[in-house]
C-alpha cells in the first residue's frame, strides 16, 4: 500500500534570499532571464511555451509576451480605466494565447475590473460593458467563450456565458455556476444546473451545448461549488468544494462520466484548491494549512504552519496560486498583497517519505508548465523573470 506523509509543522524556515529556492528542486537548466519594465505581478505560459508577463505602470496595465528563447514577441497595454485606482491581480490565457484576460481590483469602487486583449495587443473589452466589472471573468481554453460568476451590485451571484464578441449566450440554461475546462481539443463547460427541484453536475461541449454527462446531486453533494478557486479539473477528476461557509469537504467526480467517486473531510476550513501540473492531484489550502490529495483520496502532504513564525498574512491575500509538480513531490504556493505596492511571498514544500522537510519562505513568484514532455519552472523576483527546465 502506498505510504503517505502526515506531518504537523511547528515552525517555518525564516524568510530566505531569492536564490534559496533552487535547492528544493531537482537539477535545473536555465533557459533565459528577462527584465520586465516594472514589478511582475503574474505570469502564465501558453501551449507553445510562450510566456505572458503581467506588469503595471502608474496609469496602465502591461502584458509582455516572451518567446521560448527569451525575446519580446509583442506587448499588450491598456489604461487602468475610468480612474487610476485599479490594479491588476492576475492573468489567464486561452491555450494558444489568442485571448488574454487580466483581472484586477478597483479600490475606490470596491469592485473587480477586467481587461481582455486579443492577438493584436488591443484591449477589446469596452469600459461600458457589464463584463468590465464581472467577478471571476474566465476565457475558455480555445478562446471562443467567456464566463463570469456575477457582477457588481445586486446580481452578484448570477453566472453568465458569453461568445467571442461578449454577447450573452445559453441564457436559457438553468445554470447556478459554471467553469470552463478542456476536453481534448474542445471547450467544455462544467456546471451546476437547477432543474425544478433537482440539481445536477453537468459537462457540456461547446459551442453545441451538447451534454457530455449529467449527475444528479443528493442532499450532500448538492452543496458543491463549481466556480474558480473552488474547483480543479484534471484529466480524470473533477475536484470541488462544498459551498458552506465553514467548508471542510472535498468532493471528487470522474471527469469523463461524472460519477461520484468520494468525499473527504479536512482538519481546517478550505479557502481554495488548485490542480497539479501532472497527474490527478489537488492542493487544498486552509488559512495556514496545506493538504495534497490524489485521485484515490490518499493524503501525501498535510502541513500546518505555526502562526507565530509566519510573517505574511496569507488569509488576506489578493491572489494565491498553488502549483504541484507531482512527479517531483513539490508544492509551491505563491501569494501577494497590494497596499499601494505589491508584496510577494511563496512557500515551497517537498513531500514524500524520504525527503519531506519544513517549507521555506521566499520572496519570489512561481509558475510551471510541461512542454514536449519536459518540466519547466518560471520564477520571478521584482522585475526579473527566469525560465528553467528540470534536467531528467
Order of alpha helices (4+ residues) and beta strands (2+ residues): beta-beta-beta-beta-beta-beta-beta-beta-beta-beta-beta-beta-beta-beta-beta-beta-beta-beta-beta-beta-beta-beta-beta-beta-beta-beta-beta-beta-beta-beta-beta-beta-beta-beta-beta
